[in-house]
Amino acid sequence: MAFPVTDATARDLLDQEYGISGQVRVSPLPGSVMNPNWVLEVAGSERLVVRCFLRNRNPARLGFQMAFHQTLAGLGFPVPAILANCRGDSLSAHAGFLWAVYAWVDGEEYDYNSQGQLDSAGTLLGTLHAGLAGAEIPGYVEPSGFPRYAEWSERGEDLLRGSLSGTGSSPLPPEDVEFALAVQRWMAGTLGAAGYGTLPKQFVWGDVHGRNLKFRNDQIVGLLDFDVVRWESPAYDVGSAVYMLCRRSRSDLTIRLDAVSRLVQAYARSRPLSAAEARAVLPLLIYRYITDLHVPGPLPLRSDPGAEARKAIRILRALWVVRDELAALLVAESG
């Protein structure tokens, strides 16, 4: 399904809201799945990135995302500069949607074979969490499409039973349904609502992955995409990093335990995981994906819940086969 905005819409935005016209080249940015993005090249100046927000459309939520972005900039993290429009605002309303324009970040996405980049990512995540501890960012609005962990741990099995019988045009086979229910029971038994409630909470990134990090050699030069920033345990981000950064490759779901060890050690240089947080990492990572079986993601254009459910099952199976070793390693590496 095509995005409801086009290259021409982006050009009109630039002309009307930013006063940018004339010798301008606007090209769709490859890999845009949740929000359409364009690369803007203006003769004689640096490149820019134009983003139309489709995943989150709530103006209050997007205002919070801009505030979070500026908070990270103030803390010295390498976030791209936001270009103000003709009225001096970070967000622009155009064609029924909200938009922002950012400075281009010249760098490469994450290399799964680079130990140096893995170290840098772990260190940055620990520094990010340490820097945001106690941070007060006004106007917080939860990202849409995510059930809360405490409720999910108590009601998730019932919710799954009600939704797994009709996931799109191709329902899951019985063995996948039984597997999902077993994983849900393990998750809730390992980290129940009461245990989750004792974990320290703060603002976390929520979307750690290799395409949201830009590198030059081993140095991180870009930190991108705050669509799912949330009030949560830092263990949630660590779990995302385990899955997103510690695989053999983007197409291989196998978790490399040696890479997990290296990631957590790098993270601990800035912020050691407590034993309770270490025990919560895997349940929170499972929660991230098992909820896709009930609420198939917040993507505005996701049209095949069945395909997304099958993808979530594949991820959960990859985590399940290493759950004991992974859980033990995380606790052993905690401070």
Backbone torsions as a table, in degrees:
resi	resn	phi	psi	omega
1	MET	NA	133.8	-176.9
2	ALA	-78.0	153.7	173.4
3	PHE	-66.2	149.6	-179.3
4	PRO	-80.3	9.9	174.9
5	VAL	-129.3	154.3	-173.3
6	THR	-127.3	178.5	174.9
7	ASP	-56.9	-39.4	-178.8
8	ALA	-64.9	-36.4	177.6
9	THR	-62.9	-42.8	179.4
10	ALA	-64.1	-40.2	178.4
11	ARG	-62.5	-44.2	179.0
12	ASP	-61.9	-41.8	177.0
13	LEU	-56.1	-49.4	-176.6
14	LEU	-61.9	-39.6	-179.7
15	ASP	-69.1	-48.9	-171.5
16	GLN	-80.1	-35.6	-173.9
17	GLU	-100.3	-24.1	-174.9
18	TYR	-122.3	-5.3	179.8
19	GLY	66.7	27.6	-179.6
20	ILE	-105.2	118.0	179.8
21	SER	-152.5	-169.2	178.9
22	GLY	80.6	-128.2	-175.9
23	GLN	-75.9	76.6	-175.9
24	VAL	-125.8	133.3	174.6
25	ARG	-113.4	123.1	179.5
26	VAL	-116.1	120.0	-176.8
27	SER	-127.2	134.2	176.2
28	PRO	-58.8	139.2	179.1
29	LEU	-86.3	119.4	-179.1
30	PRO	-59.1	147.6	177.0
31	GLY	87.8	2.7	178.7
32	SER	-74.0	113.9	-176.3
33	VAL	-113.3	-47.8	-175.1
34	MET	-89.5	-41.2	178.0
35	ASN	-129.7	135.0	176.5
36	PRO	-71.1	137.7	179.5
37	ASN	-130.8	148.3	176.8
38	TRP	-130.1	148.6	170.6
39	VAL	-94.2	128.1	-179.5
40	LEU	-108.6	123.3	177.5
41	GLU	-118.4	115.6	179.9
42	VAL	-107.1	130.6	-178.0
43	ALA	-54.6	126.3	175.9
44	GLY	80.9	9.6	178.6
45	SER	-140.4	175.7	-178.2
46	GLU	-74.7	161.6	177.5
47	ARG	-75.3	154.2	178.0
48	LEU	-130.4	163.9	174.7
49	VAL	-119.6	128.9	178.4
50	VAL	-105.5	128.4	-179.2
51	ARG	-124.5	134.0	170.9
52	CYS	-105.3	124.8	-175.5
53	PHE	-85.7	109.6	175.7
54	LEU	-110.5	-30.5	-178.3
55	ARG	-64.9	-50.9	173.4
56	ASN	-111.5	124.7	-179.3
57	ARG	-115.9	-4.3	179.5
58	ASN	-70.9	118.7	-178.5
59	PRO	-57.5	-36.2	179.6
60	ALA	-66.6	-41.9	177.9
61	ARG	-63.0	-44.1	-179.1
62	LEU	-67.1	-34.1	174.4
63	GLY	-62.6	-39.8	175.8
64	PHE	-63.3	-42.1	179.5
65	GLN	-59.7	-39.6	176.8
66	MET	-64.1	-40.1	179.1
67	ALA	-65.7	-39.5	177.3
68	PHE	-63.3	-44.8	178.3
69	HIS	-55.6	-46.9	-178.3
70	GLN	-69.9	-30.6	175.4
71	THR	-62.8	-44.5	178.1
72	LEU	-63.3	-39.6	177.6
73	ALA	-60.4	-42.3	179.5
74	GLY	-65.9	-27.0	177.2
75	LEU	-84.3	-2.1	176.4
76	GLY	91.2	12.7	178.6
77	PHE	-80.6	150.8	-173.1
78	PRO	-80.9	66.3	176.0
79	VAL	-92.0	147.3	179.8
80	PRO	-68.4	146.1	177.2
81	ALA	-65.9	145.8	176.5
82	ILE	-98.2	129.6	179.2
83	LEU	-84.3	123.9	177.4
84	ALA	-74.9	147.2	177.5
85	ASN	-81.6	-172.7	-175.1
86	CYS	-63.3	-19.3	178.3
87	ARG	-96.8	1.0	-179.1
88	GLY	85.0	13.5	-177.2
89	ASP	-97.9	151.8	177.5
90	SER	-77.8	-32.5	-178.8
91	LEU	-107.9	144.5	178.0
92	SER	-125.6	134.1	174.3
93	ALA	-92.8	126.3	-177.8
94	HIS	-157.3	132.4	175.7
95	ALA	57.2	32.1	176.7
96	GLY	86.0	5.5	-178.3
97	PHE	-134.1	167.6	174.8
98	LEU	-103.3	144.4	-172.8
99	TRP	-134.6	160.1	170.2
100	ALA	-145.5	155.2	178.0
101	VAL	-123.3	130.0	-175.8
102	TYR	-121.9	156.2	170.0
103	ALA	-65.9	143.7	175.8
104	TRP	-71.0	139.2	175.6
105	VAL	-107.5	117.6	-178.4
106	ASP	-88.0	105.5	-179.1
107	GLY	-172.4	176.3	-179.4
108	GLU	-107.6	151.9	176.0
109	GLU	-75.9	170.9	-171.4
110	TYR	-59.1	136.7	176.7
111	ASP	-103.6	113.5	-176.1
112	TYR	-63.2	-17.9	-179.1
113	ASN	-94.6	2.7	-176.1
114	SER	-99.7	111.0	176.0
115	GLN	-67.7	-34.1	179.1
116	GLY	-63.7	-41.0	178.1
117	GLN	-68.8	-37.2	176.6
118	LEU	-62.4	-44.0	177.0
119	ASP	-59.7	-44.7	-179.0
120	SER	-63.5	-40.9	-179.9
121	ALA	-65.0	-44.1	178.4
122	GLY	-62.9	-43.3	179.4
123	THR	-64.2	-42.8	179.4
124	LEU	-62.9	-42.0	-178.2
125	LEU	-64.1	-42.3	176.7
126	GLY	-63.0	-41.5	178.5
127	THR	-65.7	-38.3	177.8
128	LEU	-61.1	-48.7	-179.5
129	HIS	-65.2	-39.8	177.9
130	ALA	-64.1	-39.9	-179.2
131	GLY	-69.3	-32.0	-177.5
132	LEU	-88.5	-9.4	179.8
133	ALA	-59.9	123.1	179.9
134	GLY	81.2	-1.5	-179.3
135	ALA	-67.9	136.5	176.1
136	GLU	-111.2	112.0	179.9
137	ILE	-116.6	113.6	-173.1
138	PRO	-69.7	157.2	172.3
139	GLY	81.6	22.9	-176.6
140	TYR	-63.7	131.6	172.9
141	VAL	-129.7	129.6	-178.7
142	GLU	-62.4	143.8	173.6
143	PRO	-66.3	146.3	-176.0
144	SER	-76.5	153.7	170.6
145	GLY	89.2	11.3	-177.0
146	PHE	-123.1	113.5	172.8
147	PRO	-67.3	150.3	-179.2
148	ARG	-76.8	145.4	-174.0
149	TYR	-60.4	-46.3	-175.2
150	ALA	-58.6	-43.9	178.3
151	GLU	-67.5	-41.5	-177.8
152	TRP	-64.7	-39.2	-179.0
153	SER	-63.1	-28.4	-178.3
154	GLU	-92.5	-33.5	-173.8
155	ARG	-115.1	-1.2	-172.5
156	GLY	-59.9	-39.6	-178.4
157	GLU	-62.8	-43.7	178.4
158	ASP	-65.2	-41.2	179.5
159	LEU	-64.1	-39.5	178.6
160	LEU	-65.6	-43.6	179.7
161	ARG	-58.6	-34.9	-179.0
162	GLY	-77.5	-21.7	-174.8
163	SER	-106.2	-23.8	-173.4
164	LEU	-75.1	-10.1	179.6
165	SER	-79.7	-9.1	-176.5
166	GLY	-145.4	49.5	-178.5
167	THR	-82.3	85.7	174.9
168	GLY	76.1	-159.9	-176.0
169	SER	-75.4	-18.1	-179.2
170	SER	-127.5	88.7	-179.5
171	PRO	-56.6	154.6	178.5
172	LEU	-65.8	144.9	175.6
173	PRO	-68.0	158.7	-175.7
174	PRO	-55.4	-37.1	-178.4
175	GLU	-65.5	-32.1	177.1
176	ASP	-73.0	-35.9	177.7
177	VAL	-63.7	-46.9	180.0
178	GLU	-64.8	-37.9	176.8
179	PHE	-62.0	-47.4	-178.9
180	ALA	-59.9	-41.3	179.9
181	LEU	-66.6	-37.3	177.2
182	ALA	-65.5	-41.0	178.2
183	VAL	-64.5	-41.8	178.2
184	GLN	-60.4	-43.7	-179.9
185	ARG	-63.9	-40.1	178.1
186	TRP	-62.9	-46.3	-179.2
187	MET	-58.2	-49.3	-177.4
188	ALA	-67.9	-33.0	178.0
189	GLY	-73.4	-30.3	-178.9
190	THR	-80.3	-39.0	178.6
191	LEU	-137.7	93.5	178.3
192	GLY	-81.2	178.8	-177.8
193	ALA	-61.6	-38.1	-178.8
194	ALA	-66.4	-46.6	178.4
195	GLY	-63.3	-41.1	177.6
196	TYR	-60.5	-38.0	-178.1
197	GLY	-64.5	-22.6	-179.8
198	THR	-85.2	-11.3	-178.7
199	LEU	-72.6	137.2	175.0
200	PRO	-62.2	140.0	-179.6
201	LYS	-118.1	152.7	176.6
202	GLN	-164.3	179.3	173.2
203	PHE	-71.9	133.0	176.7
204	VAL	-128.0	161.1	-175.9
205	TRP	-64.0	-50.1	175.9
206	GLY	85.3	-12.5	-175.0
207	ASP	-141.8	51.9	179.1
208	VAL	-72.2	116.4	168.1
209	HIS	-162.1	168.0	-168.4
210	GLY	-64.9	-23.6	178.7
211	ARG	-87.5	-7.7	174.1
212	ASN	-97.9	7.5	173.8
213	LEU	-122.0	135.8	176.0
214	LYS	-115.3	133.1	-176.1
215	PHE	-120.5	148.2	160.6
216	ARG	-121.2	109.9	-168.8
217	ASN	57.9	-120.1	-179.0
218	ASP	-99.0	-0.6	-176.5
219	GLN	-90.3	132.8	175.8
220	ILE	-82.1	121.7	-178.4
221	VAL	-115.6	-2.9	-180.0
222	GLY	-151.3	133.7	177.5
223	LEU	-125.3	116.7	-165.6
224	LEU	-125.2	156.2	162.9
225	ASP	72.3	103.6	-178.0
226	PHE	-119.8	33.0	-179.0
227	ASP	-63.4	-29.9	-175.9
228	VAL	-119.7	24.9	170.1
229	VAL	-53.1	136.0	-173.5
230	ARG	-150.5	164.6	174.5
231	TRP	-88.1	111.7	-167.8
232	GLU	-162.2	170.8	172.3
233	SER	-70.8	138.2	173.6
234	PRO	-56.1	-22.4	177.7
235	ALA	-59.9	-26.8	177.2
236	TYR	-61.5	-47.3	178.4
237	ASP	-65.0	-39.0	179.6
238	VAL	-62.6	-41.6	176.6
239	GLY	-60.9	-43.6	177.4
240	SER	-59.4	-42.2	179.7
241	ALA	-65.2	-37.0	177.7
242	VAL	-57.4	-48.7	-178.4
243	TYR	-75.1	-42.7	-171.8
244	MET	-78.2	-26.4	-173.0
245	LEU	-116.3	-10.9	-172.8
246	CYS	-111.8	25.3	175.5
247	ARG	-95.0	172.3	178.9
248	ARG	-72.4	-34.1	179.8
249	SER	-164.9	172.8	179.0
250	ARG	-61.8	-34.3	-176.5
251	SER	-89.6	-8.1	-177.9
252	ASP	-106.6	121.7	-176.8
253	LEU	-85.1	-1.3	-176.9
254	THR	-66.6	128.2	178.0
255	ILE	-84.6	128.2	177.0
256	ARG	-92.5	111.1	-176.8
257	LEU	-65.8	-32.1	176.5
258	ASP	-63.8	-36.0	178.0
259	ALA	-70.3	-37.1	177.1
260	VAL	-60.7	-45.3	179.0
261	SER	-58.1	-44.8	-178.9
262	ARG	-65.5	-41.6	179.2
263	LEU	-60.4	-48.9	-176.2
264	VAL	-67.2	-36.4	176.6
265	GLN	-63.8	-41.4	178.0
266	ALA	-65.8	-41.5	178.0
267	TYR	-58.5	-42.4	-174.4
268	ALA	-68.3	-14.8	176.9
269	ARG	-63.2	-27.6	179.3
270	SER	-108.3	-31.9	-175.4
271	ARG	-155.4	94.0	179.2
272	PRO	-61.0	141.5	172.6
273	LEU	-73.2	136.1	170.5
274	SER	-73.8	164.2	178.6
275	ALA	-61.8	-38.9	179.7
276	ALA	-65.4	-40.9	177.6
277	GLU	-65.5	-40.8	179.8
278	ALA	-60.8	-39.8	178.3
279	ARG	-69.5	-23.0	-178.3
280	ALA	-86.3	-15.6	-173.4
281	VAL	-57.5	-51.9	-175.4
282	LEU	-69.1	-44.7	175.4
283	PRO	-58.1	-39.6	179.7
284	LEU	-69.7	-32.4	175.9
285	LEU	-68.6	-42.6	176.4
286	ILE	-62.0	-43.0	177.4
287	TYR	-55.6	-40.0	-178.8
288	ARG	-57.0	-37.7	-174.2
289	TYR	-100.2	-31.0	-177.5
290	ILE	-70.2	-27.7	177.0
291	THR	-67.3	-20.4	174.9
292	ASP	-64.8	-18.6	177.9
293	LEU	-77.0	-20.0	178.9
294	HIS	-105.0	-48.4	176.0
295	VAL	-114.9	99.2	-170.8
296	PRO	-73.2	61.7	171.5
297	GLY	76.5	159.6	-178.3
298	PRO	-92.6	12.5	-176.8
299	LEU	-67.3	130.5	-177.8
300	PRO	-67.8	-23.1	-174.7
301	LEU	-112.4	12.4	-179.3
302	ARG	-70.8	118.5	-171.1
303	SER	-113.3	-4.8	-177.9
304	ASP	-131.0	83.8	178.6
305	PRO	-57.2	-31.8	179.1
306	GLY	-61.7	-43.9	179.1
307	ALA	-64.3	-39.3	179.5
308	GLU	-68.8	-36.1	177.1
309	ALA	-65.1	-42.2	178.9
310	ARG	-65.7	-36.0	175.6
311	LYS	-64.1	-43.2	178.6
312	ALA	-61.6	-39.3	177.7
313	ILE	-62.0	-42.8	178.9
314	ARG	-60.8	-42.3	179.3
315	ILE	-65.2	-44.8	-179.3
316	LEU	-63.2	-37.2	177.5
317	ARG	-65.4	-38.5	178.2
318	ALA	-63.6	-37.6	177.8
319	LEU	-73.9	-36.2	-175.2
320	TRP	-64.1	-38.7	-175.4
321	VAL	-68.7	-19.6	180.0
322	VAL	-115.8	14.7	-170.9
323	ARG	-60.2	-43.6	-176.6
324	ASP	-67.0	-48.0	179.7
325	GLU	-64.5	-40.3	-178.9
326	LEU	-66.7	-44.4	179.9
327	ALA	-62.1	-43.3	-179.8
328	ALA	-65.1	-41.1	-179.7
329	LEU	-63.6	-44.1	-178.2
330	LEU	-61.4	-43.0	178.9
331	VAL	-67.2	-40.6	-179.7
332	ALA	-63.1	-32.4	-178.0
333	GLU	-87.6	-5.8	-177.0
334	SER	-73.8	156.3	-176.9
335	GLY	-86.9	NA	NA
